[in-house]
Amino acid sequence: MKKLSVLLTLIIFLSACTYGGTYKFSGPGNFQEFARIRYQCLQETSVRQGGAFVNQYGGAATSTVTPNCSAFDACLASNGYYRNSSGNLDASSIPITCR
């Protein structure tokens, strides 16, 4: 039963929306400017999320700080960046996990 609880916790944790799809973007400026704006958006849209469970074998709790995917995309768009599979700004080296 404990293994099942741990497995379920991992599934919930890993089911968070990885900022997937295309990692390429189009927008103004060079990669350094894009990375700066992206980091700023990450800070502005991050929220603390936690969870816990207890059963007869013990319990566990998690707490993470992740951005909201929709708010993160909106922040990038407000700065002129949008996903584009043939974009010139490749963010695959700086992945972000969001919910």
Order of alpha helices (4+ residues) and beta strands (2+ residues): alpha-beta-alpha-beta-beta-alpha-beta-beta
